[in-house]
Amino acid sequence: MNFPSLRDWIFSLKTFFAGMLALYIAFYFSLPRPYWALASVYIVSNPFVGATRSKALYRVFGTVLGALASIALVPPFAETPYLLSALIALWTAVFVYISISTRAARSYVFLLASYSLSVIALPALSNPLSIFDVAVARTEEITLGIVCASIVGSTLLPNRLAPTLIERTDSWFRDAALYVQESLAGHVAGALVSGSRQKMAASLRGFEFLLSQLAYDHVSPAILARSKELQGRMQLIMPITAALADVLAAAQKSGSGFPAGFNELLHDIGRWLDAPLSEDPERTAPQLRTRLTQLDPAHHQLTTWQTALLSSALWRLRQVVDLWVDCRTLRLNVVEGRTQWRPRFRHWRLGAQQAFLDRGLALFSASSAGLVIFVSSCIWIASGWQDGAAAVSLGAIGVCFFAALDEPVPMMMTFLKCTAMGILISGFYLFVVLPSGQDFEILVVFFAFLFIPLGLLMPRPKVSLISTLIALLAATFVGINDVYDANILNFLNANLAGLAGVLFASVMTGVIRPFGTDAATSRLLRFNWRDVVLSGTDLAIDQQRDLNARMLDRLIQLIPRVAPSDDRQHPSTESLRDMRIALNSLDLHRLAGKFSGELPVLLDSVLDEVRLHYERCLAAGARQPVAPTLAVAVDAAVARIMADCAADPGAPGYRRRQGALHALVGLRLSLFPGAAPGELA
């Protein structure tokens, strides 16, 4: 069992102090629902200053949006509750969609706005003329909690986000080093390879979210820019290393060994990857680059499949070395606060950052949330249930919070369990503990036994959500006011209604959204195929950069969705190959117009066959066997380039021919893994 660290204790005590401060101020100013101030502290508090500030700011904006919408909608539509319910459901769906579409900390604004309208507006329907007072009071109480959490978190032993960002980066480096070393051994697939790849992708997704909070942590713009450049290069390690593994695996299968010194070089690169991250990577990298250059085949030697594999392997190794140097250097810049650096890895596709969003799935998820709220509201209105507003409001929180997940129902059931736990805890406090003393000092002591242990659990990723939900729900359900007026019947009616609302929302969500991670993964694969088809067409340079960035982002979304395995047809392995096929197709299309004679025709034939193959996959809705005619087309283009090199090795344009050869080798190994020309996979 891991005991709480000093950092955990500091965070828990700071959060509890902020919560009690917010509660005291709410009592002092006689706010109608002071418990909302306490609950808000536990919603926005985070072990890191930047995360707390960003979440606090965005929660204020989201609450204000929900309050303004309540003021605008309730008075004119109070007499038509079904129409009002439809408008609330539409509002929820729109803002849930925007929240899902926003891949940054500011998505919290739209998430809060999505369900705040239900929480504020629905309970006020019994007295619509009070909606302005209710909206203002709710905004005041929530803002009070947010301000207290922000001030205490920023002034008392603040914990900066930047060191944690470096810790997460270092974890990625460990996984990446293992992944590259496995690839250097020619391991294309396997549980270790796919497991390392999954950890790398998960780290990158978390890294992206942390970067969106880093600006609130008093980090200079230059360091923030370097962090984003680091993220961009970290993403490229996977596809380039996977391409290298394919080449090395093909060389091992062919049995024709590479030149003397090649295996030793691979071994030395593997050891170099394990060097301490605090060391300057450029101390050894120049020697590795020199050795790579020395092993390069001469122009007149590029006439066999073995030399083509060697040339491709050395080219990929240079890219891996340069990328690793850039990542290590950028990490040192972030750690030491340096702003100057010279990139080693340069590519014309670098610079684009286009996030991929499955808009159809996002729209379906958001619409499902809106539909659940609308149906819940209609049942409540038709039944005339006095406490039904609590059921709809709590159900709205559940569907909105987990709408972005592929499988929201398991997390909603966790929310249901936390709700039940919150009811039990709050009932115990209201009817057993609090009657023995209502002075604020005694209240602080009583609450310390609950909220300090929950605060100790909040920094732990495995139980962070559960502990936060229990703290939030317990604070809300206790409903503490400046005068003790607990009534067990009112307590049970309101809170059991909330429990029923969450249960109904969970069941209905399961009915509407029976499709899980497999369906989302299949959709991502089909989007990949569409981009491969697109890669063989005329695209401007900016469109090519966007396609590269989009496929890379989609890959990082897909990999964490699939479990590691030894399967060589693993979706992450296949998706990496799809991406490399697209990028190699872009290279061939760009180079085809720079050649004369027969070669452009052969390259166009290859691109046509690639496009036709992926169009067949799209039409069938499943991956199809690759037609042998595609292997024939690739082999003909490879043979033509080799013949040109043999006929006139000193002719201009060697670099272009070599680039086209590398792209063709990459295509063939991605489409027919391990198969040499003349062989069919």
Buried (B, 14 or more C-beta within 10 A) or exposed (E): EEEBEEEBEBBBBBBBBBBBBBBBBBBEEEBBBBBBBBBBBBBBBBBBBBBBBBBBBBBBBBBBBBBBBBBBBBBEBBEEBEEBBBBBBBBBBBBBBBBBBBBBBBBBBBBBBBBBBBBBBBBBBEEBEEBBEBBEBBBBBBBBBBBBBBEBBBEEEBBBBBEBBBEBBEBBBBBBBBBBBBBBBBBBBBEBBBBBBBBBBBBBBBBBBBBBBBBBBBBEEBBBEBBBBBBBBBBBBBBBBBBBBBBBBBBBBBEBEBEEEBEEBBEBBBEBBEBEBEEEBEEBBEEBBEBBEEBBBEBEBBBBBBBBBBBBBBBBBBBBBBBBBBBBBBBBBBBEEBEEEEBBBEBEBBEBBBBBBBEEBBBBBBBBBBBBBBBBBBBBBEEEBEBBBBBBBBBBBBBBBBBBBBBBBEBBBBBBBBBBBBBEBBBBBBEEBBEEEBEEEEBBEBBEEBBBEBBBBBBEEEBBBBBBBBBBBBBBBBBBBBEEEBEEEEBEBBBBBBBBBBBBBBBBBBEBBEBBBEBBBBBBBBBBBEBBBBBBEEBEEEBBBBBBBBBBBBBBBBBBBBBBBEBEEBBBBBBBBBBBBBBBBBBBBBBBEEBEEEBBEBBBBBBEBBBBBBBBBBEEEEBBEBBEEBBBBBBBBBBBBBEBBBEEBEEEBBEBBBBBBBBBBBBBBBBBBBBBBEEEE
